[in-house]
Protein backbone atom coordinates (compact mmCIF):
# COMPACT_ATOMS: atom_id res chain seq x y z
CA UNK A 1 0.00 0.00 0.00
CA UNK A 2 1.00 3.63 -0.47
CA UNK A 3 1.36 5.09 3.03
CA UNK A 4 1.88 8.76 3.89
CA UNK A 5 3.24 9.60 7.35
CA UNK A 6 3.61 13.10 8.77
CA UNK A 7 6.24 14.06 11.32
CA UNK A 8 8.86 11.43 10.50
CA UNK A 9 11.94 13.35 11.64
CA UNK A 10 11.89 11.61 15.03
CA UNK A 11 9.92 9.48 17.48
CA UNK A 12 6.96 7.38 16.44
CA UNK A 13 6.95 8.81 12.92
CA UNK A 14 10.49 7.76 12.06
CA UNK A 15 10.10 4.35 13.71
CA UNK A 16 6.82 3.70 11.91
CA UNK A 17 8.21 4.77 8.54
CA UNK A 18 11.03 2.24 8.81
CA UNK A 19 8.77 -0.50 10.15
CA UNK A 20 6.16 -0.16 7.41
CA UNK A 21 8.78 0.08 4.67
CA UNK A 22 10.36 -3.14 5.92
CA UNK A 23 6.89 -4.72 5.84
CA UNK A 24 6.66 -4.03 2.10
CA UNK A 25 4.60 -0.86 1.98
CA UNK A 26 5.59 2.12 -0.15
CA UNK A 27 6.17 4.81 2.45
CA UNK A 28 6.20 8.56 1.89
CA UNK A 29 7.94 9.88 4.99
CA UNK A 30 7.17 13.57 5.31
CA UNK A 31 8.56 16.28 7.55
CA UNK A 32 9.26 19.99 7.48
CA UNK A 33 12.73 21.32 6.85
CA UNK A 34 14.14 18.41 4.86
CA UNK A 35 16.88 20.69 3.54
CA UNK A 36 17.26 22.63 6.78
CA UNK A 37 16.66 21.79 10.41
CA UNK A 38 15.66 18.19 9.73
CA UNK A 39 18.20 17.46 6.98
CA UNK A 40 20.06 14.91 9.17
CA UNK A 41 16.82 13.02 9.84
CA UNK A 42 15.92 13.09 6.15
CA UNK A 43 19.36 11.78 5.22
CA UNK A 44 19.05 9.01 7.81
CA UNK A 45 15.81 7.79 6.25
CA UNK A 46 17.23 7.97 2.73
CA UNK A 47 20.28 5.98 3.83
CA UNK A 48 18.01 3.45 5.51
CA UNK A 49 15.95 3.07 2.32
CA UNK A 50 19.06 2.49 0.22
CA UNK A 51 20.68 0.02 2.61
CA UNK A 52 17.47 -1.93 3.26
CA UNK A 53 16.37 -1.73 -0.39
CA UNK A 54 12.87 -0.61 0.58
CA UNK A 55 10.41 1.85 -0.96
CA UNK A 56 10.75 4.79 1.41
CA UNK A 57 10.66 8.31 0.00
CA UNK A 58 11.32 11.50 1.99
CA UNK A 59 9.25 14.58 1.16
CA UNK A 60 8.85 18.11 2.49
CA UNK A 61 5.51 18.67 4.19
CA UNK A 62 4.76 21.31 6.81
CA UNK A 63 1.34 20.60 8.31
CA UNK A 64 0.93 24.28 9.25
CA UNK A 65 1.23 25.42 5.61
CA UNK A 66 -1.66 24.88 3.18
CA UNK A 67 0.55 25.16 0.10
CA UNK A 68 3.13 22.74 1.50
CA UNK A 69 0.45 20.14 2.24
CA UNK A 70 -1.17 20.54 -1.18
CA UNK A 71 2.16 20.29 -2.98
CA UNK A 72 3.24 17.16 -1.13
CA UNK A 73 -0.07 15.39 -1.69
CA UNK A 74 -0.07 16.31 -5.38
CA UNK A 75 3.46 14.93 -5.81
CA UNK A 76 2.54 11.69 -4.08
CA UNK A 77 -0.70 11.24 -6.02
CA UNK A 78 1.25 11.72 -9.25
CA UNK A 79 3.05 8.49 -8.33
CA UNK A 80 0.00 6.57 -7.18
CA UNK A 81 -3.15 6.65 -5.04
CA UNK A 82 -2.79 7.31 -1.33
CA UNK A 83 -4.14 4.30 0.56
CA UNK A 84 -3.19 5.23 4.12
CA UNK A 85 -2.42 8.49 5.91
CA UNK A 86 -0.83 8.45 9.35
CA UNK A 87 -1.36 11.79 11.05
CA UNK A 88 1.56 11.71 13.45
CA UNK A 89 3.13 15.19 13.34
CA UNK A 90 2.88 16.94 16.67
CA UNK A 91 4.63 18.51 19.62
CA UNK A 92 3.76 19.66 23.11
CA UNK A 93 4.19 22.61 25.43
CA UNK A 94 5.02 21.63 29.00
CA UNK A 95 4.22 24.06 31.80
CA UNK A 96 1.51 25.64 33.90
CA UNK A 97 -1.36 26.81 31.71
CA UNK A 98 -0.90 30.44 32.73
CA UNK A 99 2.75 30.36 31.67
CA UNK A 100 1.80 29.55 28.07
CA UNK A 101 0.71 32.49 25.91
CA UNK A 102 -2.42 32.59 23.77
CA UNK A 103 -0.22 32.59 20.67
CA UNK A 104 1.55 29.46 21.90
CA UNK A 105 -1.77 27.74 22.53
CA UNK A 106 -2.87 28.69 19.02
CA UNK A 107 0.36 27.25 17.60
CA UNK A 108 -0.14 24.06 19.61
CA UNK A 109 -3.58 23.61 18.09
CA UNK A 110 -2.39 24.59 14.61
CA UNK A 111 0.17 21.79 14.52
CA UNK A 112 -1.67 19.06 16.41
CA UNK A 113 -5.25 19.64 15.21
CA UNK A 114 -5.53 22.08 12.31
CA UNK A 115 -2.54 20.42 10.65
CA UNK A 116 -4.42 17.13 10.64
CA UNK A 117 -7.42 18.86 9.09
CA UNK A 118 -5.21 20.26 6.32
CA UNK A 119 -3.83 16.82 5.51
CA UNK A 120 -7.19 15.06 5.67
CA UNK A 121 -8.83 17.64 3.39
CA UNK A 122 -6.01 17.19 0.89
CA UNK A 123 -6.23 13.40 0.69
CA UNK A 124 -9.95 12.73 1.12
CA UNK A 125 -11.09 13.73 -2.40
CA UNK A 126 -8.95 10.94 -3.85
CA UNK A 127 -10.07 8.45 -1.22
CA UNK A 128 -13.73 9.33 -1.80
CA UNK A 129 -13.33 8.89 -5.55
CA UNK A 130 -11.94 5.39 -4.96
CA UNK A 131 -14.28 4.71 -2.01
CA UNK A 132 -11.41 3.34 0.03
CA UNK A 133 -8.73 4.58 2.38
CA UNK A 134 -7.52 4.67 5.95
CA UNK A 135 -6.86 7.69 8.16
CA UNK A 136 -4.77 6.92 11.24
CA UNK A 137 -4.67 9.59 13.93
CA UNK A 138 -1.92 9.33 16.55
CA UNK A 139 -3.30 11.00 19.66
CA UNK A 140 -2.27 10.22 23.24
CA UNK A 141 -3.52 8.85 26.52
CA UNK A 142 -3.58 12.55 27.36
CA UNK A 143 -6.50 12.85 24.98
CA UNK A 144 -8.50 10.99 27.63
CA UNK A 145 -6.72 11.66 30.96
CA UNK A 146 -5.59 15.09 32.21
CA UNK A 147 -2.23 15.81 33.85
CA UNK A 148 -1.16 19.17 35.31
CA UNK A 149 1.36 21.19 33.26
CA UNK A 150 0.30 19.23 30.18
CA UNK A 151 -3.10 20.86 29.83
CA UNK A 152 -2.34 22.73 26.61
CA UNK A 153 -0.90 19.62 24.97
CA UNK A 154 -3.82 17.57 26.29
CA UNK A 155 -6.31 20.10 24.93
CA UNK A 156 -4.93 19.52 21.44
CA UNK A 157 -5.21 15.76 21.83
CA UNK A 158 -8.76 15.92 23.21
CA UNK A 159 -9.66 18.01 20.16
CA UNK A 160 -7.98 15.57 17.79
CA UNK A 161 -9.86 12.67 19.38
CA UNK A 162 -13.17 14.40 18.61
CA UNK A 163 -12.15 15.31 15.05
CA UNK A 164 -10.95 11.80 14.24
CA UNK A 165 -14.04 10.15 15.73
CA UNK A 166 -16.39 12.46 13.82
CA UNK A 167 -14.57 11.54 10.59
CA UNK A 168 -15.15 7.89 11.49
CA UNK A 169 -18.93 8.34 11.40
CA UNK A 170 -19.00 10.73 8.45
CA UNK A 171 -16.91 8.44 6.24
CA UNK A 172 -18.47 5.16 7.36
CA UNK A 173 -20.71 4.76 4.31
CA UNK A 174 -17.90 5.54 1.86
CA UNK A 175 -15.61 2.62 2.66
CA UNK A 176 -13.07 4.91 4.33
CA UNK A 177 -11.83 4.22 7.86
CA UNK A 178 -10.78 6.78 10.46
CA UNK A 179 -9.04 5.28 13.48
CA UNK A 180 -7.21 6.52 16.57
CA UNK A 181 -3.99 5.20 18.13
CA UNK A 182 -3.49 6.27 21.75
CA UNK A 183 0.14 5.92 22.88
CA UNK A 184 1.18 6.12 26.50
CA UNK A 185 4.61 7.10 27.78
CA UNK A 186 7.51 5.94 25.60
CA UNK A 187 11.14 6.93 25.24
CA UNK A 188 10.83 8.99 22.06
CA UNK A 189 12.68 12.17 23.06
CA UNK A 190 9.38 14.04 23.50
CA UNK A 191 10.54 16.01 26.53
CA UNK A 192 13.83 16.84 24.84
CA UNK A 193 11.98 18.71 22.10
CA UNK A 194 9.68 20.81 24.30
CA UNK A 195 9.84 24.54 23.45
CA UNK A 196 10.17 27.19 26.15
CA UNK A 197 6.97 28.64 27.55
CA UNK A 198 6.34 32.38 27.24
CA UNK A 199 6.17 33.25 30.95
CA UNK A 200 7.91 30.68 33.17
CA UNK A 201 7.89 33.13 36.08
CA UNK A 202 4.13 32.75 36.32
CA UNK A 203 4.46 29.06 37.04
CA UNK A 204 7.10 29.80 39.66
CA UNK A 205 4.48 31.78 41.59
CA UNK A 206 2.27 28.73 42.19
CA UNK A 207 3.64 27.88 45.63
CA UNK A 208 3.35 24.18 46.44
CA UNK A 209 2.31 23.52 42.83
CA UNK A 210 5.27 25.39 41.32
CA UNK A 211 7.33 22.24 40.83
CA UNK A 212 4.54 20.08 39.44
CA UNK A 213 6.20 20.03 36.03
CA UNK A 214 9.51 18.88 37.47
CA UNK A 215 7.84 16.10 39.46
CA UNK A 216 5.87 14.96 36.44
CA UNK A 217 8.94 15.05 34.21
CA UNK A 218 10.93 12.97 36.67
CA UNK A 219 8.12 10.43 36.93
CA UNK A 220 7.82 10.15 33.15
CA UNK A 221 11.59 9.85 32.75
CA UNK A 222 11.68 7.04 35.28
CA UNK A 223 8.87 5.18 33.56
CA UNK A 224 10.39 5.42 30.09
CA UNK A 225 14.00 4.62 31.02
CA UNK A 226 13.41 1.65 33.31
CA UNK A 227 14.71 -1.76 32.25
CA UNK A 228 11.18 -2.92 31.51
CA UNK A 229 10.17 0.27 29.69
CA UNK A 230 8.07 -0.43 26.58
CA UNK A 231 9.66 -0.22 23.14
CA UNK A 232 8.26 2.55 20.89
CA UNK A 233 8.13 0.03 18.05
CA UNK A 234 4.89 -1.15 19.66
CA UNK A 235 3.22 1.89 18.10
CA UNK A 236 4.48 0.97 14.64
CA UNK A 237 3.34 -2.62 15.11
CA UNK A 238 -0.13 -1.49 16.17
CA UNK A 239 -0.42 0.74 13.10
CA UNK A 240 0.78 -2.08 10.83
CA UNK A 241 -1.92 -4.33 12.27
CA UNK A 242 -4.59 -1.70 11.65
CA UNK A 243 -3.46 -1.37 8.03
CA UNK A 244 -3.66 -5.14 7.58
CA UNK A 245 -7.16 -5.34 9.10
CA UNK A 246 -10.06 -5.15 6.60
CA UNK A 247 -12.41 -2.17 6.60
CA UNK A 248 -15.30 -2.71 8.98
CA UNK A 249 -13.19 -4.71 11.41
CA UNK A 250 -10.79 -2.04 12.61
CA UNK A 251 -11.42 -0.73 16.14
CA UNK A 252 -12.03 2.99 16.47
CA UNK A 253 -9.42 3.27 19.22
CA UNK A 254 -6.25 1.26 19.85
CA UNK A 255 -4.50 1.86 23.18
CA UNK A 256 -0.75 1.21 23.16
CA UNK A 257 0.24 1.86 26.75
CA UNK A 258 1.63 -1.11 28.71
CA UNK A 259 2.38 1.11 31.73
CA UNK A 260 -0.82 3.05 32.47
CA UNK A 261 -3.21 2.15 29.69
CA UNK A 262 -5.85 0.45 31.84
CA UNK A 263 -7.48 3.80 32.61
CA UNK A 264 -7.61 4.81 28.96
CA UNK A 265 -9.13 1.46 28.02
CA UNK A 266 -11.79 1.90 30.71
CA UNK A 267 -12.70 5.40 29.54
CA UNK A 268 -12.86 4.22 25.94
CA UNK A 269 -15.22 1.41 26.90
CA UNK A 270 -17.65 3.70 28.71
CA UNK A 271 -17.51 6.32 25.94
CA UNK A 272 -18.22 3.67 23.29
CA UNK A 273 -21.36 2.52 25.08
CA UNK A 274 -22.58 6.09 25.51
CA UNK A 275 -21.94 6.86 21.82
CA UNK A 276 -23.81 3.74 20.76
CA UNK A 277 -26.79 4.66 22.92
CA UNK A 278 -26.92 8.20 21.54
CA UNK A 279 -26.66 6.98 17.94
CA UNK A 280 -29.41 4.40 18.48
CA UNK A 281 -31.68 7.03 20.02
CA UNK A 282 -31.10 9.36 17.06
CA UNK A 283 -31.46 6.70 14.38
CA UNK A 284 -27.81 6.90 13.33
CA UNK A 285 -26.66 3.35 14.13
CA UNK A 286 -25.83 2.65 10.48
CA UNK A 287 -22.99 5.16 10.69
CA UNK A 288 -21.25 3.69 13.74
CA UNK A 289 -18.98 1.33 11.81
CA UNK A 290 -17.28 1.72 8.41
CA UNK A 291 -18.11 -0.85 5.76
CA UNK A 292 -16.64 -1.82 2.45
CA UNK A 293 -18.41 -0.03 -0.39
C-alpha positions in Angstrom: 0.0 0.0 0.0 1.0 3.6 -0.5 1.4 5.1 3.0 1.9 8.8 3.9 3.2 9.6 7.3 3.6 13.1 8.8 6.2 14.1 11.3 8.9 11.4 10.5 11.9 13.4 11.6 11.9 11.6 15.0 9.9 9.5 17.5 7.0 7.4 16.4 7.0 8.8 12.9 10.5 7.8 12.1 10.1 4.4 13.7 6.8 3.7 11.9 8.2 4.8 8.5 11.0 2.2 8.8 8.8 -0.5 10.1 6.2 -0.2 7.4 8.8 0.1 4.7 10.4 -3.1 5.9 6.9 -4.7 5.8 6.7 -4.0 2.1 4.6 -0.9 2.0 5.6 2.1 -0.2 6.2 4.8 2.5 6.2 8.6 1.9 7.9 9.9 5.0 7.2 13.6 5.3 8.6 16.3 7.6 9.3 20.0 7.5 12.7 21.3 6.8 14.1 18.4 4.9 16.9 20.7 3.5 17.3 22.6 6.8 16.7 21.8 10.4 15.7 18.2 9.7 18.2 17.5 7.0 20.1 14.9 9.2 16.8 13.0 9.8 15.9 13.1 6.1 19.4 11.8 5.2 19.1 9.0 7.8 15.8 7.8 6.2 17.2 8.0 2.7 20.3 6.0 3.8 18.0 3.4 5.5 16.0 3.1 2.3 19.1 2.5 0.2 20.7 0.0 2.6 17.5 -1.9 3.3 16.4 -1.7 -0.4 12.9 -0.6 0.6 10.4 1.9 -1.0 10.7 4.8 1.4 10.7 8.3 0.0 11.3 11.5 2.0 9.2 14.6 1.2 8.9 18.1 2.5 5.5 18.7 4.2 4.8 21.3 6.8 1.3 20.6 8.3 0.9 24.3 9.3 1.2 25.4 5.6 -1.7 24.9 3.2 0.5 25.2 0.1 3.1 22.7 1.5 0.5 20.1 2.2 -1.2 20.5 -1.2 2.2 20.3 -3.0 3.2 17.2 -1.1 -0.1 15.4 -1.7 -0.1 16.3 -5.4 3.5 14.9 -5.8 2.5 11.7 -4.1 -0.7 11.2 -6.0 1.2 11.7 -9.3 3.1 8.5 -8.3 0.0 6.6 -7.2 -3.1 6.7 -5.0 -2.8 7.3 -1.3 -4.1 4.3 0.6 -3.2 5.2 4.1 -2.4 8.5 5.9 -0.8 8.4 9.4 -1.4 11.8 11.1 1.6 11.7 13.5 3.1 15.2 13.3 2.9 16.9 16.7 4.6 18.5 19.6 3.8 19.7 23.1 4.2 22.6 25.4 5.0 21.6 29.0 4.2 24.1 31.8 1.5 25.6 33.9 -1.4 26.8 31.7 -0.9 30.4 32.7 2.8 30.4 31.7 1.8 29.6 28.1 0.7 32.5 25.9 -2.4 32.6 23.8 -0.2 32.6 20.7 1.5 29.5 21.9 -1.8 27.7 22.5 -2.9 28.7 19.0 0.4 27.2 17.6 -0.1 24.1 19.6 -3.6 23.6 18.1 -2.4 24.6 14.6 0.2 21.8 14.5 -1.7 19.1 16.4 -5.2 19.6 15.2 -5.5 22.1 12.3 -2.5 20.4 10.6 -4.4 17.1 10.6 -7.4 18.9 9.1 -5.2 20.3 6.3 -3.8 16.8 5.5 -7.2 15.1 5.7 -8.8 17.6 3.4 -6.0 17.2 0.9 -6.2 13.4 0.7 -9.9 12.7 1.1 -11.1 13.7 -2.4 -9.0 10.9 -3.8 -10.1 8.4 -1.2 -13.7 9.3 -1.8 -13.3 8.9 -5.5 -11.9 5.4 -5.0 -14.3 4.7 -2.0 -11.4 3.3 0.0 -8.7 4.6 2.4 -7.5 4.7 6.0 -6.9 7.7 8.2 -4.8 6.9 11.2 -4.7 9.6 13.9 -1.9 9.3 16.6 -3.3 11.0 19.7 -2.3 10.2 23.2 -3.5 8.8 26.5 -3.6 12.6 27.4 -6.5 12.9 25.0 -8.5 11.0 27.6 -6.7 11.7 31.0 -5.6 15.1 32.2 -2.2 15.8 33.8 -1.2 19.2 35.3 1.4 21.2 33.3 0.3 19.2 30.2 -3.1 20.9 29.8 -2.3 22.7 26.6 -0.9 19.6 25.0 -3.8 17.6 26.3 -6.3 20.1 24.9 -4.9 19.5 21.4 -5.2 15.8 21.8 -8.8 15.9 23.2 -9.7 18.0 20.2 -8.0 15.6 17.8 -9.9 12.7 19.4 -13.2 14.4 18.6 -12.2 15.3 15.1 -10.9 11.8 14.2 -14.0 10.2 15.7 -16.4 12.5 13.8 -14.6 11.5 10.6 -15.2 7.9 11.5 -18.9 8.3 11.4 -19.0 10.7 8.4 -16.9 8.4 6.2 -18.5 5.2 7.4 -20.7 4.8 4.3 -17.9 5.5 1.9 -15.6 2.6 2.7 -13.1 4.9 4.3 -11.8 4.2 7.9 -10.8 6.8 10.5 -9.0 5.3 13.5 -7.2 6.5 16.6 -4.0 5.2 18.1 -3.5 6.3 21.7 0.1 5.9 22.9 1.2 6.1 26.5 4.6 7.1 27.8 7.5 5.9 25.6 11.1 6.9 25.2 10.8 9.0 22.1 12.7 12.2 23.1 9.4 14.0 23.5 10.5 16.0 26.5 13.8 16.8 24.8 12.0 18.7 22.1 9.7 20.8 24.3 9.8 24.5 23.5 10.2 27.2 26.2 7.0 28.6 27.6 6.3 32.4 27.2 6.2 33.3 30.9 7.9 30.7 33.2 7.9 33.1 36.1 4.1 32.7 36.3 4.5 29.1 37.0 7.1 29.8 39.7 4.5 31.8 41.6 2.3 28.7 42.2 3.6 27.9 45.6 3.4 24.2 46.4 2.3 23.5 42.8 5.3 25.4 41.3 7.3 22.2 40.8 4.5 20.1 39.4 6.2 20.0 36.0 9.5 18.9 37.5 7.8 16.1 39.5 5.9 15.0 36.4 8.9 15.1 34.2 10.9 13.0 36.7 8.1 10.4 36.9 7.8 10.2 33.1 11.6 9.8 32.8 11.7 7.0 35.3 8.9 5.2 33.6 10.4 5.4 30.1 14.0 4.6 31.0 13.4 1.6 33.3 14.7 -1.8 32.2 11.2 -2.9 31.5 10.2 0.3 29.7 8.1 -0.4 26.6 9.7 -0.2 23.1 8.3 2.6 20.9 8.1 0.0 18.0 4.9 -1.2 19.7 3.2 1.9 18.1 4.5 1.0 14.6 3.3 -2.6 15.1 -0.1 -1.5 16.2 -0.4 0.7 13.1 0.8 -2.1 10.8 -1.9 -4.3 12.3 -4.6 -1.7 11.6 -3.5 -1.4 8.0 -3.7 -5.1 7.6 -7.2 -5.3 9.1 -10.1 -5.1 6.6 -12.4 -2.2 6.6 -15.3 -2.7 9.0 -13.2 -4.7 11.4 -10.8 -2.0 12.6 -11.4 -0.7 16.1 -12.0 3.0 16.5 -9.4 3.3 19.2 -6.3 1.3 19.8 -4.5 1.9 23.2 -0.7 1.2 23.2 0.2 1.9 26.8 1.6 -1.1 28.7 2.4 1.1 31.7 -0.8 3.0 32.5 -3.2 2.1 29.7 -5.9 0.5 31.8 -7.5 3.8 32.6 -7.6 4.8 29.0 -9.1 1.5 28.0 -11.8 1.9 30.7 -12.7 5.4 29.5 -12.9 4.2 25.9 -15.2 1.4 26.9 -17.7 3.7 28.7 -17.5 6.3 25.9 -18.2 3.7 23.3 -21.4 2.5 25.1 -22.6 6.1 25.5 -21.9 6.9 21.8 -23.8 3.7 20.8 -26.8 4.7 22.9 -26.9 8.2 21.5 -26.7 7.0 17.9 -29.4 4.4 18.5 -31.7 7.0 20.0 -31.1 9.4 17.1 -31.5 6.7 14.4 -27.8 6.9 13.3 -26.7 3.4 14.1 -25.8 2.7 10.5 -23.0 5.2 10.7 -21.3 3.7 13.7 -19.0 1.3 11.8 -17.3 1.7 8.4 -18.1 -0.8 5.8 -16.6 -1.8 2.4 -18.4 0.0 -0.4 
